[in-house]
Amino acid sequence: MAYLSILLVYCKKYLFAARSGLRLTGVLAALLLTSGGVLASGQALDVGLLADKSVTLTKHFGVLEDPAGKLEIADVASASALQAFKTGQANAWSLNYGLTQSAYWLKLDLKNTGFNRFDGMLEFTYPRLASSVQVYQATSAGGYSVVDTGYMKPFSTRAYPHHFYVFPLSMEPHSQTTFYMRFRSDVNLEIPGRLWQRDAFHRYERVDYGSNALYFGLAFAMVVYNFLLFLSLRSSRYLLYVCFGISSTLSIAAISGLAIEYLWGNSPYWSNIAASVGYSTSLALGLMFMRSMIGTAKLVPRLDWALQAGVAIHLVLAFGVATHYTLFIKPQLVIAALTALLVIVTGAICALRRDRSALYFTAAFAVMTTGAVANNLRALGLIPTILFDLWHPDRVHHRDAAARLRPGRPVPRDPPGKRTCSKTSSVGPKADGGKFAIIRT
């Protein structure tokens, strides 16, 4: 039962890469079929053609890098700055800039050529999208409405209550509008944007939350079951697994954004570090569980010392990322990859010595460790996003494949003619609970 539990705890977080091999054939087909998509790159996206589908926005974004992070909306929206936006992004699921200190501005032009009002949802399907997310929409008065949110801000700042970042929008028939979006992150910056027709989004949303409820319900049942075994058998092995399961499940809840929505939405600092703290704590408890279950002290005493060192290191890392996040995040990713290798090697050696527990344990943990290493390398920008299906909404409704190549970064320009903005303090409701402040230039 413990082996099944280990697989269950990590399947939601790390099994996305398993499907990517099946999608590679579809990638080539998509490159041919999407060349004449809704509209070519650099042109306004016609929302009237969406019907009940969603569309990946990567190729429709104009991208401007701001290394100093000092540009304002008046700077990037000026006529002189429009040429600085880089267009022609690859038709990828997301823009991936790895670990970067730069701010990135995205520009999205939309038009509605239809005869009906378009109600849509702009969705960024990454819970740790950025520490600062600002979405500006041009208004008829010549200013911009803005939503200022991010994982370093309370959940109440979200334009729409969702574990991803969702922004409701509406367009009248035969109208056109422009969105400017600013992203800055303390961790890896990945921007997977999609535009939904609102009814289609709500259908997807019900399935998404239902699948999450099923997963976390099963994980909770496994934790309770093993806790009852501990009470009956008084074996510390089961207590270690209970702690491991709780830590892993909370870590996954933090990574998926559900913990921010339901548990600690008013604690931005903890929202920022919870996933990383839980990650290192889970690895430390997992190593302790491995030592107890396999008996590595007797089977492989030399490697057992390495496992004990790994426990101590990950506990230090958990404390480190909680107190000095930017200093410890890169070492944490590298050491996690080395820990994954240590787990697989130790388990394989014990399995070769005919230890059945080691065989099952290694098979179960191989899912977690392989996915963890690949995810860390992706976060560092060392491998392309093509290997991942990053919390992708199409895992239920749409299976259209597309090239997942990391786009090149734009050459930043400091636009001349800087103008100042005056902000009003009024914040009012918009469609579906969105919150906007008005900025006039």
RAMOVEN-V8662 format. One line per field, one symbol per residue. burial: 1 if it has 16 or more other C-alpha atoms within 10 Angstrom, else 0. Layout:
burial->???
This chain:
burial->010011111111111110010011011001100100010011111111010001111111111111000010111111001001111111111111111111111111111110001111111111111111111111000011111111111110111111111111101000011111111111111111111111011001000000000011001101101110110000001111111111111111111111111001110101111111111111111111111011110001001100100110111111111100100111011011101111110111111000101111111111111111111111111011111111111000000011111110010000100100000000000000011111110
